[in-house]
Amino acid sequence: SEVEALHRDDFLLGKSFARDGARLSDFHWTTIEEAILLADTALRDGDCAGAEALWRHIASVVPSPPEAVMAGARAAGPAQRVAIALCGRALDELEAAIDC
């Protein structure tokens, strides 16, 4: 059933396939800051799916409030770039889907 399929789908948990068979484990990081920098690098390299998979995983493990994690961190700028790019991409996809 559709409900069972949703239970098996771990995309929202950030464990999904990143790109063409690659898995989140293909990205090696030990801190939130490193993960953000990897997501920024993936995005700059054109790997939007990989950046999104990393970003979703980061969002699932960051304690609340996220501002406390980023205060003064060197990844604050890259985090903002990734968030803006991925949100813009998601909105473009939504608009395209609505237009169909």
PyRosetta script that sets phi, psi and omega in degrees:
from pyrosetta import init, pose_from_sequence

init()
pose = pose_from_sequence("SEVEALHRDDFLLGKSFARDGARLSDFHWTTIEEAILLADTALRDGDCAGAEALWRHIASVVPSPPEAVMAGARAAGPAQRVAIALCGRALDELEAAIDC")
pose.set_psi(1, 167.9)
pose.set_omega(1, -179.8)
pose.set_phi(2, -64.1)
pose.set_psi(2, -37.0)
pose.set_omega(2, -180.0)
pose.set_phi(3, -64.7)
pose.set_psi(3, -42.4)
pose.set_omega(3, 177.9)
pose.set_phi(4, -64.3)
pose.set_psi(4, -38.3)
pose.set_omega(4, 177.8)
pose.set_phi(5, -62.9)
pose.set_psi(5, -39.5)
pose.set_omega(5, 177.7)
pose.set_phi(6, -65.8)
pose.set_psi(6, -36.2)
pose.set_omega(6, 177.6)
pose.set_phi(7, -65.7)
pose.set_psi(7, -34.2)
pose.set_omega(7, 179.1)
pose.set_phi(8, -79.1)
pose.set_psi(8, -23.2)
pose.set_omega(8, -177.0)
pose.set_phi(9, -78.1)
pose.set_psi(9, 113.6)
pose.set_omega(9, -178.3)
pose.set_phi(10, -102.4)
pose.set_psi(10, 17.5)
pose.set_omega(10, -177.4)
pose.set_phi(11, -55.8)
pose.set_psi(11, -46.0)
pose.set_omega(11, -177.9)
pose.set_phi(12, -67.9)
pose.set_psi(12, -18.4)
pose.set_omega(12, 177.3)
pose.set_phi(13, -85.7)
pose.set_psi(13, -3.3)
pose.set_omega(13, 176.9)
pose.set_phi(14, 80.5)
pose.set_psi(14, 18.4)
pose.set_omega(14, -179.5)
pose.set_phi(15, -107.3)
pose.set_psi(15, 10.3)
pose.set_omega(15, -174.1)
pose.set_phi(16, -73.5)
pose.set_psi(16, 171.8)
pose.set_omega(16, 174.8)
pose.set_phi(17, -63.0)
pose.set_psi(17, 134.4)
pose.set_omega(17, -178.1)
pose.set_phi(18, -81.4)
pose.set_psi(18, -47.3)
pose.set_omega(18, -178.9)
pose.set_phi(19, -168.3)
pose.set_psi(19, 138.3)
pose.set_omega(19, 174.2)
pose.set_phi(20, 32.1)
pose.set_psi(20, 54.5)
pose.set_omega(20, 176.8)
pose.set_phi(21, 88.1)
pose.set_psi(21, -10.4)
pose.set_omega(21, 177.7)
pose.set_phi(22, -74.0)
pose.set_psi(22, 148.9)
pose.set_omega(22, 179.5)
pose.set_phi(23, -114.6)
pose.set_psi(23, 164.3)
pose.set_omega(23, 179.2)
pose.set_phi(24, -54.5)
pose.set_psi(24, -32.0)
pose.set_omega(24, -179.4)
pose.set_phi(25, -67.5)
pose.set_psi(25, -10.5)
pose.set_omega(25, 175.7)
pose.set_phi(26, -69.4)
pose.set_psi(26, -18.8)
pose.set_omega(26, 178.0)
pose.set_phi(27, -97.1)
pose.set_psi(27, 125.0)
pose.set_omega(27, -175.8)
pose.set_phi(28, -105.7)
pose.set_psi(28, 116.9)
pose.set_omega(28, 179.9)
pose.set_phi(29, -151.1)
pose.set_psi(29, 155.7)
pose.set_omega(29, -179.7)
pose.set_phi(30, -123.4)
pose.set_psi(30, -15.9)
pose.set_omega(30, 179.2)
pose.set_phi(31, -127.7)
pose.set_psi(31, 161.8)
pose.set_omega(31, 177.0)
pose.set_phi(32, -59.5)
pose.set_psi(32, -42.0)
pose.set_omega(32, -179.6)
pose.set_phi(33, -59.1)
pose.set_psi(33, -44.5)
pose.set_omega(33, 178.2)
pose.set_phi(34, -63.1)
pose.set_psi(34, -39.9)
pose.set_omega(34, 179.5)
pose.set_phi(35, -63.7)
pose.set_psi(35, -40.4)
pose.set_omega(35, 178.5)
pose.set_phi(36, -64.5)
pose.set_psi(36, -43.5)
pose.set_omega(36, 178.9)
pose.set_phi(37, -64.2)
pose.set_psi(37, -36.7)
pose.set_omega(37, 175.8)
pose.set_phi(38, -66.5)
pose.set_psi(38, -40.6)
pose.set_omega(38, 178.0)
pose.set_phi(39, -62.6)
pose.set_psi(39, -40.9)
pose.set_omega(39, 178.0)
pose.set_phi(40, -63.0)
pose.set_psi(40, -43.4)
pose.set_omega(40, 178.8)
pose.set_phi(41, -64.3)
pose.set_psi(41, -43.8)
pose.set_omega(41, 178.8)
pose.set_phi(42, -60.2)
pose.set_psi(42, -41.3)
pose.set_omega(42, -179.9)
pose.set_phi(43, -65.5)
pose.set_psi(43, -43.9)
pose.set_omega(43, 178.6)
pose.set_phi(44, -64.5)
pose.set_psi(44, -29.2)
pose.set_omega(44, 178.4)
pose.set_phi(45, -83.1)
pose.set_psi(45, 0.0)
pose.set_omega(45, 178.4)
pose.set_phi(46, 87.5)
pose.set_psi(46, 8.1)
pose.set_omega(46, 179.7)
pose.set_phi(47, -93.1)
pose.set_psi(47, 74.7)
pose.set_omega(47, -177.5)
pose.set_phi(48, -64.2)
pose.set_psi(48, -38.1)
pose.set_omega(48, -179.9)
pose.set_phi(49, -65.3)
pose.set_psi(49, -42.2)
pose.set_omega(49, 177.7)
pose.set_phi(50, -64.8)
pose.set_psi(50, -43.3)
pose.set_omega(50, 178.0)
pose.set_phi(51, -61.8)
pose.set_psi(51, -41.7)
pose.set_omega(51, -179.4)
pose.set_phi(52, -66.7)
pose.set_psi(52, -41.2)
pose.set_omega(52, 178.2)
pose.set_phi(53, -61.9)
pose.set_psi(53, -44.5)
pose.set_omega(53, 177.1)
pose.set_phi(54, -62.2)
pose.set_psi(54, -45.6)
pose.set_omega(54, -177.7)
pose.set_phi(55, -60.9)
pose.set_psi(55, -42.7)
pose.set_omega(55, 179.3)
pose.set_phi(56, -64.6)
pose.set_psi(56, -38.4)
pose.set_omega(56, 178.2)
pose.set_phi(57, -67.8)
pose.set_psi(57, -43.4)
pose.set_omega(57, 177.8)
pose.set_phi(58, -56.4)
pose.set_psi(58, -46.8)
pose.set_omega(58, -178.6)
pose.set_phi(59, -61.8)
pose.set_psi(59, -29.1)
pose.set_omega(59, -178.5)
pose.set_phi(60, -80.0)
pose.set_psi(60, -16.3)
pose.set_omega(60, -177.1)
pose.set_phi(61, -114.2)
pose.set_psi(61, -11.0)
pose.set_omega(61, -179.1)
pose.set_phi(62, -71.0)
pose.set_psi(62, 130.2)
pose.set_omega(62, 176.9)
pose.set_phi(63, -69.3)
pose.set_psi(63, 160.8)
pose.set_omega(63, -179.8)
pose.set_phi(64, -97.5)
pose.set_psi(64, 138.9)
pose.set_omega(64, -4.4)
pose.set_phi(65, -81.4)
pose.set_psi(65, 144.8)
pose.set_omega(65, -178.1)
pose.set_phi(66, -64.7)
pose.set_psi(66, -24.4)
pose.set_omega(66, -179.8)
pose.set_phi(67, -60.6)
pose.set_psi(67, -31.9)
pose.set_omega(67, 179.9)
pose.set_phi(68, -65.5)
pose.set_psi(68, -34.0)
pose.set_omega(68, 178.8)
pose.set_phi(69, -71.3)
pose.set_psi(69, -38.0)
pose.set_omega(69, -173.0)
pose.set_phi(70, -89.4)
pose.set_psi(70, -9.5)
pose.set_omega(70, -175.6)
pose.set_phi(71, -55.3)
pose.set_psi(71, 113.9)
pose.set_omega(71, 176.7)
pose.set_phi(72, 73.5)
pose.set_psi(72, 4.6)
pose.set_omega(72, -177.3)
pose.set_phi(73, -76.7)
pose.set_psi(73, 149.3)
pose.set_omega(73, 179.0)
pose.set_phi(74, -70.3)
pose.set_psi(74, -12.7)
pose.set_omega(74, -179.5)
pose.set_phi(75, -92.6)
pose.set_psi(75, 4.1)
pose.set_omega(75, -178.1)
pose.set_phi(76, -62.1)
pose.set_psi(76, -46.4)
pose.set_omega(76, 178.8)
pose.set_phi(77, -63.4)
pose.set_psi(77, -50.7)
pose.set_omega(77, 176.8)
pose.set_phi(78, -59.5)
pose.set_psi(78, -36.8)
pose.set_omega(78, 178.8)
pose.set_phi(79, -61.8)
pose.set_psi(79, -41.6)
pose.set_omega(79, 179.4)
pose.set_phi(80, -65.8)
pose.set_psi(80, -42.2)
pose.set_omega(80, 178.8)
pose.set_phi(81, -61.6)
pose.set_psi(81, -45.4)
pose.set_omega(81, -178.7)
pose.set_phi(82, -64.1)
pose.set_psi(82, -45.6)
pose.set_omega(82, -179.2)
pose.set_phi(83, -60.4)
pose.set_psi(83, -45.3)
pose.set_omega(83, -179.9)
pose.set_phi(84, -63.2)
pose.set_psi(84, -45.7)
pose.set_omega(84, -177.8)
pose.set_phi(85, -65.5)
pose.set_psi(85, -45.3)
pose.set_omega(85, -177.7)
pose.set_phi(86, -70.2)
pose.set_psi(86, -36.6)
pose.set_omega(86, 176.9)
pose.set_phi(87, -66.5)
pose.set_psi(87, -41.6)
pose.set_omega(87, 177.8)
pose.set_phi(88, -62.1)
pose.set_psi(88, -41.9)
pose.set_omega(88, 178.8)
pose.set_phi(89, -63.8)
pose.set_psi(89, -43.8)
pose.set_omega(89, 179.7)
pose.set_phi(90, -63.0)
pose.set_psi(90, -40.4)
pose.set_omega(90, 178.5)
pose.set_phi(91, -66.5)
pose.set_psi(91, -38.5)
pose.set_omega(91, 176.6)
pose.set_phi(92, -62.7)
pose.set_psi(92, -42.0)
pose.set_omega(92, 178.6)
pose.set_phi(93, -65.0)
pose.set_psi(93, -40.2)
pose.set_omega(93, 178.7)
pose.set_phi(94, -64.0)
pose.set_psi(94, -44.6)
pose.set_omega(94, 179.8)
pose.set_phi(95, -62.4)
pose.set_psi(95, -42.0)
pose.set_omega(95, 179.0)
pose.set_phi(96, -63.8)
pose.set_psi(96, -38.7)
pose.set_omega(96, 179.5)
pose.set_phi(97, -67.7)
pose.set_psi(97, -37.5)
pose.set_omega(97, 179.6)
pose.set_phi(98, -68.4)
pose.set_psi(98, -37.2)
pose.set_omega(98, -179.3)
pose.set_phi(99, -69.2)
pose.set_psi(99, -21.1)
pose.set_omega(99, -178.0)
pose.set_phi(100, -71.8)
pose.dump_pdb("model.pdb")
